[in-house]
């Protein structure tokens, strides 16, 4: 009898929960457009109060089970040029993730829009968004920061906002800095089945190119393998910096790989590599000729703990033919400590000379040498104990000698 009563009570509770869920779902779908309007009004109010800007949405409504459509979205600072305008956005949201407090996009379609950054005699149209709000009340004491959790939350939130199915068309970033104009037009971007491909039209006073980004992107698996290159295989020229700083720069391609983002044992691991090919920079203050690095690669292993951030010593930096292992760490466990180490394993002298950026050390060009050497650097600084500074630089030579001086005139 007792077991039957328990079963009846349990069955009754299940029915009550089911009814409440059904009622809640009906209410949500009945009033969700009203909730969406309130959310937009809340954002508009915040833009008005904190950033002196007008945020408007022409139309906004839920479509289907999880879809949201918005049209004519605009953000206009007071007495300044329009900062943002998008003709149409269609997206869908993962409701199961919403129940846990996370916002995760499933699909995203966006077309015909622009972000416009303007600096002129009147000021900047984005200036209000750069000013940090001052706290009205001072903290009672220092806040403890868990770097691993903070970094993971930021990365996780950002990746959740990247949909697994995306279609973007005709979105432009415009820059007008005192008449120096740059336009980056995302002509199209497609992400489907973890494959991303995009085309970007670039225009500036002295540049007109079409850039490509192509490769694998898996926001849910937290992995990516993307290549960035010019459509006609010529060197990509970096816009704006020449007109602004008189610095010419470019490269053939960039390869970015994110292999692993994982929280393990209270520590965040971020692993992958980044490489650049045929990087060039030209400025009279740097060198009289183009400075060129044929190949550079960084195999990174970032590590975040509760009280430290580090570039692990298993990371590798490659510059043409030479490789070395960097190590950097910022820790606040007890004292604030900065650490830096570099280890260059046994390397032939000629490989080192040949790997120097061409155009930068002209006296080394044509130089020939024999032998090998290795190098170790260690730096440690305790902010609270500056007298305990450690700086150790150690060069080990083996049969090292110069056999030809090349361009250097020692006469």
C-alpha positions, 0 to 999 in steps of 0.5 A: 500500500505504501509503495502504491501511495508513493508511486501515485504521489510521484506520478502526480508530481510529474503531471504537475511539473509537465503541466507547468512546463506546458503552461510556461512554454505556451506563455513564453511563445505567446509573449516572447515578441513582447519580451524581445521588444522590452529587451531592445528597449532596455538596450536602447535605454542603456545606449542613451544613458551611458553612451549618448547614442541612439539605438534603433531596430525597425522590425524585430520578431521571433520566427518559428521555434527559435528564430529571430529576425531584425531589420534596419538596426542602427546605432547613431552617436549624438551629433556624430556620424552613424556608427553601425547600420545593418539592413537585416539579421536572421539568427536562431538560438539554442534554447537548451543552452539558454536554460543554463544561462549561456547564449549559443547561436545556431545559425546566422544570416546578415546582409548589407551593413557597415561599421563606420569609424570616423575621426575628424575636427569634431572628434570621434564618433566612437569616443563614448565607447572608449571611456570607461565608467568610473565606479561610484563606490570604491571596493572594500578590498582587492578582488581576487581574480582567477585567470583560468576561469576568466579566460575560459569564460571569455573564450567560451562566451565568444565561441558560443556566439559564433554559429555553426551555420553562417552566411554573411553578405556585403558587410563593410568596415569603414575607417575615415581618419582625418581624410585617410580612408580605408574600406574592408568589404566582407563581400561574402562569408560562408560557414557550413559543415565546419568549413569557412570561406570568405572574400574581403575587398580592400580599398585604400588610397594606394591599395585595391586588393581582394583577400581570402580566408579559408579553412576549418572552423569548429566553434563547438569543438573549439578548433580552427585551421584557417589560411589568410591570403591574397586572391591573386597570390601577390603579397597582401599589403596592410592598409592605413599604416603607410598613410598614417605612419609612413610604414609599408608592410605586407606578407604572402599569407598567414596560417592560424591553427587552434588545436586545443582549448581545454580546462583541466584541473583548474588550469586552462590550456590553449594550444596551436600555431601561427605562421606568416610567410614573406613578411615585409616592412619598410620604413627609413627609421628601421632600415634603408631597404625592405626588411624581409622575413621569409618564414616565421612560426610560433607553436604556442602553448598558453597556460592560465592558472588561478593566479598566473598566466604563462607561455609554456617552455614547450612553445617554439619560435621559428625564424627562418632556419633557427628555433628557440624555446620562449618562456614567460610567466606573470604570477600573483600567487604571493608576490607579483612576479615577472619571468622571462626565459629563452633557450636557443639550442645548439645552432650552426653559426651560418644558419643563424646568419642566414636566418637574420631578416634581410635588409635589417643587418646589412653588415651581416649579408654575405658573412660566412662563419664556422662552428656552433653556439647555444644561448640561454637567457633568464630574467626574473623580477619580483615587484615587491622585492626589486633587490632580488632581480635575476638576469642571467645571459649565457652564450656557449661557443664551440669552434665559433669563428668568422671566415668572411666578413661580407658587406662589412667594411673593416678596412 
